[in-house]
Amino acid sequence: MTFPKHAACAVLTTALLTACATHTDSYARQAAKQSAAAKARKVAVNPDELGEFANFTQWKDVADFIDQMVARHGFDRAELESLFKKVRYIDTTIQLVKPAPPGKPKNWQAYRARFIEPVRINAGVAFWDTYADALMRAEERYGVPAEIIVGIIGVETVYGRNTGSFRVLDALTTLGFDYPPTPNRAARMTFFRNEIENTLLLARESGIDPFSLFGSYAGAVGLPQFMPGSIRKFAVDFDGDGKIDLRNSPVDAIGSVANFLVEHGWKRGEPIVFPATVSAENGRGWDMFIGQPLEARFRLDDMKAAGVTPTVEPPADMPFGLVDLQNGGEPTEYWLGAANFFAITQYNRSFFYAMSVVELGRAVRAARAR
């Protein structure tokens, strides 16, 4: 197995646009805009993200990892050793994954303001207008509304503007073998080592140089910020050009987001969230619904009996979970989350994230209708 020496990004983009011109989604109209978007996404690397030489091949755990890749997947040992000699240690990634200092309360309104704002909304309208055909096709095929797909890509990268400038292999190797001391350090190192494995397999399967992959400080790639393992498992060739390219094809990103949600429990035609209030008149019986696993698993009647009152009546036969959005010193917001809300949390395991996706999508839809 030999890695190509360089990623032929310009060639991939040209091939992508050529294939799109013959597709049923009217891509000829989109080609110029997509090419401009790809050029805008050229990586400008911050000096702090270049890292430093660490000679990872001298690290025992890295040597063991190379042994495993040779035995499990038939990689050439000398090539992997040469590859890991070029991997750089990125201290910035270590600093960014460290937990926030204790004591600072969560604040949903402050978090919301970062994403539900004019720049992102206007960019979302432009994205929706440009890729309306693909969004409609994704909704028809997967049952995921366009506004949810638009919400996710907007929250993740502002529609491709901020896809990350870290070399993915640098970031993943740093985190996989030197994750900072935390209670979940072992689990996180295992996760990131698995993603290194997936990066190398993805590069081999796609015929690209693994160093051509740039992304976030945690190794997420492209417009939808898929981890390499998610690219291999959930990404789809939605523009029909014979390849999956989440870095340069917004259409592939659209289909891949929809497919990811379906694979994680999205149910066609079902609602997402309903506003609610909680009552302490008979104690705080509703506390039992806080801090539960990220799934809709409680009967509405049981939640009402415990003091949860929806302000918009949801279907009585659907299961729900109680979503608490803390607002610092202000009152907490409560919502009833259906299965589709919790499908979004599988993209990012955060109530704040999932609600931002919902609200950004709604805001873009409303702005587009004006």
C-alpha positions in Angstrom: 0.0 0.0 0.0 1.4 3.4 -1.0 -0.1 6.8 -0.1 -0.2 9.4 -2.8 2.4 12.1 -2.2 -0.1 14.9 -2.4 -3.8 15.4 -2.3 -5.0 16.5 -5.7 -7.7 18.9 -4.3 -8.0 21.0 -7.5 -8.4 17.8 -9.6 -11.0 16.4 -7.2 -13.0 19.7 -7.3 -12.9 19.8 -11.1 -14.1 16.2 -11.4 -16.8 16.9 -8.9 -18.2 19.8 -10.8 -18.0 17.9 -14.1 -20.0 15.0 -12.6 -22.5 17.4 -11.0 -23.3 19.0 -14.4 -25.0 15.9 -15.5 -26.9 15.2 -12.4 -30.7 15.7 -11.9 -30.3 18.4 -9.2 -29.6 21.2 -11.7 -25.9 21.3 -10.7 -24.9 23.3 -13.7 -26.4 26.3 -12.0 -24.6 25.5 -8.8 -21.2 24.7 -10.2 -19.7 28.2 -10.2 -20.9 28.9 -6.7 -19.6 25.6 -5.5 -16.2 26.2 -7.0 -16.1 29.6 -5.3 -17.0 28.0 -2.0 -14.2 25.4 -2.4 -11.7 28.2 -3.1 -12.9 30.0 0.0 -12.3 26.9 2.1 -8.6 26.7 1.2 -6.8 26.1 4.4 -4.8 28.9 6.0 -2.8 27.4 8.8 -2.3 29.3 12.1 1.3 29.0 13.3 0.0 27.6 16.6 -1.6 24.7 14.6 1.7 23.6 12.9 2.9 21.8 16.0 6.3 20.6 16.8 8.4 17.5 16.0 7.8 14.7 18.5 9.3 11.7 16.8 6.2 9.7 17.6 7.8 6.5 16.2 9.9 6.4 19.4 6.8 6.3 21.6 6.0 2.7 22.7 2.3 3.1 22.3 2.7 4.4 18.8 5.0 1.5 17.9 2.4 -0.9 19.2 -0.3 0.9 17.2 1.8 0.5 14.0 2.2 -3.2 14.8 -1.6 -3.5 15.1 -2.2 -1.7 11.7 0.3 -4.0 10.0 -1.3 -7.1 11.5 -4.9 -6.0 11.2 -5.0 -4.2 7.9 -1.9 -5.1 6.0 -0.2 -1.8 6.1 3.5 -1.6 5.2 5.5 -1.1 8.4 8.2 1.1 6.8 5.6 3.4 5.2 3.7 3.8 8.5 7.0 4.5 10.4 7.9 7.1 7.8 4.4 8.6 8.1 4.5 8.9 11.9 7.9 10.5 11.7 6.2 13.4 9.9 3.3 13.7 12.4 3.6 16.7 14.6 2.6 17.3 18.2 -0.1 19.9 18.5 -0.2 21.4 22.0 -3.2 23.6 21.0 -5.4 20.5 20.7 -4.4 19.5 24.3 -5.4 22.9 25.6 -8.7 23.0 23.7 -9.9 19.6 25.0 -9.2 20.4 28.7 -12.4 20.8 30.7 -13.7 24.2 31.5 -12.8 25.6 35.0 -15.3 24.5 37.6 -17.8 26.9 38.9 -18.9 28.7 35.8 -22.7 28.1 35.3 -24.0 27.0 32.0 -25.9 29.7 30.1 -28.1 28.6 27.2 -28.9 32.2 26.1 -25.2 33.1 25.8 -24.6 29.8 23.9 -27.6 30.5 21.6 -26.4 34.0 20.8 -23.3 32.6 19.2 -25.3 30.7 16.6 -28.6 32.4 16.1 -27.2 35.6 14.7 -27.5 37.6 11.4 -24.2 36.4 9.8 -25.1 32.7 10.2 -28.7 33.2 9.3 -27.9 35.1 6.1 -25.3 32.6 5.1 -27.9 29.9 5.8 -30.4 31.5 3.4 -27.7 31.7 0.7 -26.8 28.1 1.3 -30.4 26.9 1.2 -31.1 28.9 -2.0 -28.1 27.5 -3.7 -28.7 23.9 -2.8 -32.5 23.8 -2.6 -32.7 20.9 -5.0 -30.3 18.8 -3.0 -32.0 19.7 0.3 -35.4 18.7 -1.2 -34.0 15.5 -2.5 -32.4 14.6 0.9 -35.7 15.4 2.6 -37.6 13.1 0.2 -35.1 10.3 0.5 -34.3 10.4 4.2 -37.2 12.2 5.8 -35.0 14.8 7.4 -36.3 18.4 6.9 -34.1 20.8 5.0 -34.1 23.2 8.0 -32.4 20.6 10.2 -29.7 19.8 7.7 -29.2 23.6 7.2 -29.1 24.1 11.0 -26.4 21.4 11.5 -24.1 22.6 8.7 -24.5 26.2 9.9 -23.7 25.4 13.5 -20.8 23.2 12.5 -18.9 25.4 10.0 -21.0 28.4 8.9 -21.7 26.5 5.7 -18.1 25.6 5.0 -16.4 28.9 6.1 -14.8 27.4 9.2 -13.9 23.8 8.5 -10.6 23.8 10.5 -7.0 24.2 9.7 -5.3 21.4 11.8 -3.8 18.5 10.0 -6.2 15.7 11.1 -3.4 13.1 11.6 -1.5 15.6 13.8 -4.5 16.4 16.0 -5.7 12.8 16.3 -2.2 11.4 17.1 -1.6 14.1 19.7 -4.9 13.3 21.4 -4.7 9.6 20.9 -1.4 9.2 22.7 -1.2 12.2 25.0 -4.7 13.1 26.1 -4.6 15.4 29.1 -5.4 14.0 32.6 -9.2 13.7 33.0 -11.5 11.1 34.5 -12.3 9.8 31.0 -8.7 9.9 29.7 -8.5 6.2 28.8 -11.8 6.2 26.9 -10.9 9.3 25.0 -7.5 8.0 24.0 -9.2 4.8 22.7 -11.6 6.9 20.7 -8.9 9.0 19.1 -6.7 6.0 18.4 -9.7 4.4 16.6 -10.0 7.6 14.6 -6.3 7.5 13.6 -7.0 3.9 12.3 -10.0 5.2 10.4 -8.0 8.1 9.0 -5.4 5.8 7.6 -8.1 3.4 6.2 -10.0 6.3 4.7 -6.9 7.7 3.0 -6.1 4.3 1.6 -9.6 3.7 0.4 -9.9 7.1 -1.2 -6.4 7.2 -2.7 -5.4 10.4 -0.9 -2.5 11.6 1.2 -3.6 11.4 4.8 -1.8 14.7 5.4 -4.1 16.3 2.9 -7.0 16.0 5.5 -7.4 19.2 7.5 -10.1 19.7 10.1 -10.9 20.8 13.6 -8.6 20.5 16.7 -10.4 17.2 17.4 -10.0 15.8 13.8 -13.5 16.5 12.4 -13.5 17.0 8.6 -15.4 19.1 6.1 -18.6 21.1 6.0 -20.5 18.7 8.4 -17.5 18.1 10.6 -17.6 14.3 10.4 -14.9 12.3 12.2 -13.0 10.0 9.9 -14.9 7.0 11.3 -18.2 8.6 10.6 -17.1 9.5 7.0 -16.4 5.8 6.4 -19.6 4.7 8.1 -22.3 7.3 7.4 -21.1 9.6 4.5 -22.7 9.2 1.1 -22.0 10.2 -2.4 -25.0 12.4 -2.8 -23.9 14.3 -5.9 -23.4 11.1 -7.9 -19.8 11.7 -9.0 -18.5 8.4 -7.7 -16.7 9.7 -4.7 -17.5 11.0 -1.2 -16.0 14.5 -0.6 -17.2 16.3 2.5 -14.6 19.0 2.1 -15.5 20.3 -1.3 -19.0 19.0 -2.1 -21.9 20.7 -0.2 -24.2 18.2 -1.8 -22.3 15.2 -0.4 -22.4 17.0 3.0 -26.2 17.5 2.7 -26.9 13.8 2.0 -24.4 12.6 4.6 -25.9 14.7 7.4 -29.4 13.3 6.6 -28.1 9.8 6.5 -26.3 10.2 9.8 -29.5 11.3 11.5 -31.5 8.5 10.1 -28.9 6.0 11.2 -29.1 7.5 14.7 -32.9 7.3 15.1 -34.4 10.1 13.1 -38.1 9.3 12.4 -39.7 10.7 9.2 -42.6 13.0 9.9 -42.3 13.1 13.7 -41.9 16.3 15.7 -38.8 17.4 17.5 -39.4 19.4 20.7 -42.3 21.0 22.6 -41.9 23.9 25.2 -42.8 22.9 28.7 -42.8 24.2 32.3 -42.2 22.3 35.6 -44.0 22.7 38.9 -42.8 22.2 42.4 -46.2 22.1 44.0 -46.0 18.4 44.8 -42.2 18.3 45.3 -39.8 18.0 42.4 -41.0 14.7 41.1 -39.8 15.8 37.6 -36.2 15.7 38.8 -36.2 12.0 38.0 -36.3 12.9 34.3 -33.1 15.1 34.5 -29.7 13.6 33.7 -31.1 10.6 31.9 -29.5 8.9 28.9 -29.9 10.8 25.6 -33.1 9.2 24.4 -36.9 9.7 24.5 -38.1 7.0 26.9 -40.8 8.4 29.2 -44.6 8.3 28.8 -46.2 11.8 28.5 -48.8 10.9 31.2 -46.0 10.0 33.7 -44.2 13.2 33.0 -47.3 15.3 33.5 -48.1 13.5 36.8 -44.6 14.4 38.0 -45.2 18.1 37.3 -44.1 18.6 33.7 -46.6 20.6 31.7 -46.2 21.1 27.9 -47.3 24.5 26.8 -48.0 23.1 23.3 -49.8 19.7 23.6 -47.7 17.0 22.0 -48.9 13.6 20.7 -50.0 11.5 23.7 -48.6 8.2 22.3 -45.0 9.4 21.8 -42.2 8.9 24.3 -40.2 12.0 25.4 -37.2 13.1 27.5 -37.0 16.3 29.6 -34.6 18.8 28.2 -33.2 21.4 30.7 -31.5 24.4 29.2 -29.8 26.2 32.1 -29.5 30.0 31.9 -26.9 30.9 34.5 -28.6 32.9 37.2 -31.8 33.1 35.1 -34.6 30.5 35.1 -33.9 27.3 33.3 -35.9 26.6 30.1 -37.6 23.2 29.8 -38.6 21.3 26.7 -40.0 17.9 25.9 -37.6 16.3 23.4 -38.9 13.6 21.1 -36.8 10.9 19.4 -35.8 13.3 16.6 -34.4 15.7 19.1 -32.2 13.0 20.6 -31.1 11.9 17.1 -29.5 15.3 16.8 -27.7 14.8 20.2 -26.0 11.9 18.6 -24.2 14.4 16.3 -23.0 16.3 19.4 -24.0 15.0 22.8 -25.3 18.4 24.1 -28.8 19.8 24.7 -27.4 23.2 23.9 -26.1 22.0 20.5 -29.3 20.2 19.5 -31.5 23.2 20.4 -29.2 25.5 18.5 -29.5 23.4 15.4 -33.3 23.4 15.7 -33.5 27.2 16.3 -30.9 28.1 13.6 -32.8 26.0 11.1 -36.1 27.7 12.0 -34.5 31.1 11.8 -33.1 30.5 8.4 -36.4 29.1 7.2 -38.2 32.2 8.5 -35.7 34.6 6.9 -35.9 32.8 3.6 -39.7 33.1 3.6 -39.6 36.9 4.1 
